Amino acid sequence: MGVTAHPAGRRGQPGYSASPGQRCRGGGLLLSFSPGQGRAGDFNSTAPSAVKSSGFCLCFCFVLCVFVLSPAPHEELMEFSEHIKTANVEDAVLRQPLHPPSRGTLCVTGHHLLFSDREEGGCGQVLLLLRNIDATDKRISASSGTITIKCKDLRVLQLDIPGMEQCLNIAHSIETLSSLDRVPEMYPFFYRPSDLSLQDPWGLSSPEKHYSQMEELHDRWRLSNVNRGYSVCTTYPPAVIVPKDINDDMLLKVAKFRQGGRFPVLCYYHRKNGMVIMRSSQPLTGANRKRCGEDELLLQVVIDGSDKGYIIDTRSSQQAQQARITGGGFESKSCYGRWKRLHRQMERGKALQESLIKLVEACGDESHNVDRWLSKLENSKWLSHVQTALSTAGLLAECVERDGHSVLVHGSEGTDSTLLISTLAQLIMDPCCRTLEGFLALLEREWVQAGHPFQQRCAHSAYSHARLQQESPLFLLLLDCVWQLWRQFPLALGFSEALLLRLATEAYVSDYGTFLCNSDQERCSLQVKEKTHCLFRALLRPKEREHYSNPLYEHTELAIWPSVHPQSLQLWRGFFLRWTQQARHLEEAQEEIRNMVIEWGRLALS
């Protein structure tokens, strides 16, 4: 494990170099790990033999644990050192899934827990980002204590700590440091892998690039900079694609008529028939049935020459009616006569989060009672949410691909279920979105740039004791739906299940800045693109690309229509049972098949 020591820099300059061992204010060192060791999904590693010796281990851990991070340049930001009363503990015992108990040294840093096993044949080293911790429980006795750590990636670890005071101190540090939520204090601002540079281009897609790639729509659509400086809509990017006949002054009026300023924008152009998918938020018609002529005109020009278009509302008809009481609403037939409204209720928010909690609880049931397991699985309703998402996306794709009509998608805010079904519909129809790079670019356009509030939705996973606020696993639901597509069409998608598992973890805890904040505006104001690395770029490095590519992939121009019958949908065992022996055997079998396919391909070329 390559380790380079740097003095812990200020937040404005986290990567400046100096000779190893140089002290910084507060006595801390900034240690940068070789690629892979600090990734959110790679906590376990085999340590070099030198680290196995207890003397070197203690020295290494002590240096690492003092302060991995620098103190903040601003007085109001508390130093991480104030949260670390006990920096390292000897003779701690780690119990983790798929490994026997290990005894070694435990260290606490500003961002990590590091456990180093001193025994040959042990677990080596475990490096855990503190942001990965969803909840902790502790049991204390007079001479020792046990801390149970429940992670956002669904892993459960147990630490046996000698000494009551040491255990209480470690538990306090873990609870405090894992709950710090100031973005500039988070690890991506300090992660500096040797094979990435902050000068590297950020991201894979942008509205400008997306528009330039679709020359066919230039006659009727244009790129507007009406949102320059995020002055119109804080959750949209500065540039958006809109109808050519609608000028920016008209867009300003439409934005005032849509919740959060999210006026209808183009997200997909279907080359086969010229139809489009747009997304927005709900219109603010209110109880008085307010109208906006510019909004009506915008939708009218979109379907000019067609007999009708469809509006897919991800709320029930009753929910849409009730929204008028609080100022929201829907597009009435009298004002949008050539648009047919279809309601497809999709759960989000608290209901979806509680569904995840129940599913994870079911997966952790060790009673071995089949009837009880099946009952808990059904009661979680998670697979019902998967079914609803896939069927609604299939309806959207059918309207565009088979019926030849343009579609507007929205719910209330337009930042959750709207993005979910627009993404899945594009995967169903567009082969360009089914390659590894195309899929990552799709996620960037439809989730990161389109304003999904990752920081709010992924603040906690399934174990947290905190009261639910704005958490909701919409992105995890998307990845589960994509996995169902991947399983039903194993040759049609150019990426592997391993990529979906990596993304599921990265959304909750990451070394990269891609999923930080709640909008493009927030990332801009905090200089995320200038001070952190892009996950999507990192996933396309040669070694990563090889690992996350599907060796069975065969390009097809055909749409891939998913089956949503209950017997066609399965529990995503690779994620929800990932820390069980069964999942490990499945992973090993898949890797063996993958290697065989790659080898056959090489032999065929030779």
Buried (B, 14 or more C-beta within 10 A) or exposed (E): BEBEBBBBBBBEEBBEBEEEEEEBEBEBBBBBBBBBBBBBBBBBBEBEEEBBEBEBBBEBBEBBBBBBBBBBEEEEBBBBBEBBBBBBBBBBBBBBBEBEEBBBBBBBBBBBBBBBBBEEEBBBBBBBBBBBBBBBEBEBEEEBBBBBBBBBBBBBBBBBBBBBEBBBBBBBBBBBBBBBEEBBBBBBBBBBBEEBEEEEEBBBBBBBEBBEEBEEBEEBBBBBEBBEEBEBBBBBBBBBBBBBBBBBEBBBBBBBBBBBBBBBBBBBBBEEEBBBBBBBBBBBBBEEEEBBEBBBBBBBBBBEEEEEBBBBBBBEEEBBEEBBEEBBBBBBEEBBEBBBBBBBBBBBBEEBBBBBBBBBBBBBEEEEEEEEBEEBBEEBBBBBBBBBBBBBBBBBBBBBBEEBBBBBBBBBBBBBBBBBBBBBBBBBBBBBBBBBBBBBBBBBBBBBBBBBBBBBBBBBBBBBEEEBEEBBBBBBBBBBBBBBBBBBBEEBBBBBBBBBBBBBBBBBBBBBBBBBBBBBBBBBEBEBBEBBBBBBBBBBBEEBEEBBBBBBBEEEEEBBBBEBEEEEBEBBBBBBBBBBEEBBEBBEEBEEEBEEEEEEEEEEEE
